[in-house]
Amino acid sequence: MTEITFNITVDGENDDPLFDATAVDDMIDSTRTQIRQHILKRVGDLKCDQHAQAARVIVSGTYSLESEQLEIQYGIEACCNAMIMKTAALLGKM
């Protein structure tokens, strides 16, 4: 099964008392769950045809408290370039 690692940070100052640190953590946890489901749906059981190994997907990003936007990027580590390309293509499908 595809391994998924998250590295999401929070940036900025929060001036909204209704949107405290717990609310931010809950929102990011929910987002992680949704991203994990998306990745597993696309490439969860995918293994390299040649090496029989699964890819590792690294999700990195920053949530800005000021703009209330989450910017994420996917990184892929795999046994070979063919597996990286196959995983990337499946993740990028609409």
N, C-alpha and C positions, 0 to 999 in steps of 0.2 A: 504494500500500500504506500502511496505517496506520503512522504514526511512533509509537514508544514511547520515553518518557524515564523513567528511574528516578532517584529521589532518596531513597535508604534510608540511614538513619544508625543507628549503634549507640550505645546509652545505658547507662551504669552501669559498674560494676567487675566484672571476671571473676575469681573466686577459685578456679575449677576448673582445675587444671593440665592435665587431659585435654581441656579445651575451650578451647584457646588461640586467639589472633587468627587463625591460619591456618584453623582449624576453623570459626570464625565466618564468615570470608570465604567459605569453600567452601559453607557452608550458605546464605548469602545469595545467592551466585552461582547455586546450584541453584534457589533460590526464584525468582530473577529469570527463569531459564529457563522454569520452570513457568508463571509469570504471563504471560510473553511468549507462550508457546504457547497459553494460554487466550485471551488478547486476540486473537491472530492467527486462531485458530479461529473466534471470534465475529465479528470485524469486519475481518479482514485485508485483504480486497479491496473493502470497502464504500466507495462514493463517493457524494457528494451528487448527487441526481437533477437538481438545478437548476444547480449550479456545477461538477460533475465533479471535486470535490476530496475527498481523504481527510481524516479527522480525525486529531488528534494526541492520544494518551493519555499523561497524566503520572501515574506511580505514585509516590506519596510515602509514607513511613512511617518508623517507628522500631522497631528491635529492642531490647528490654530484656534485658540480660544477667541482671538479678536475677529477673525473672518468666519469662524464656525465652519471651516472647510477641512476635510481630510484628504491629503495628497498621499497616494500610495504607489509603490512600484513593486513589480514582481521580479525576483531573481530566480534563476533555475540552475541547479547543480545536478549533473547526471554523469553516467559512466562514459558517454561519448557525445560528440556534437550532434549526431543524428537524433539521439534521444532528447537533447536540449531543444532542437528544432521541432520535433514532433510534439513535445510537451507545450512549447510556446504557441504552436499553431492551434492546439486544442484549447488552450486557455484563452486565446484571442478570438475564438469563434463567437459569434453572436447567437 
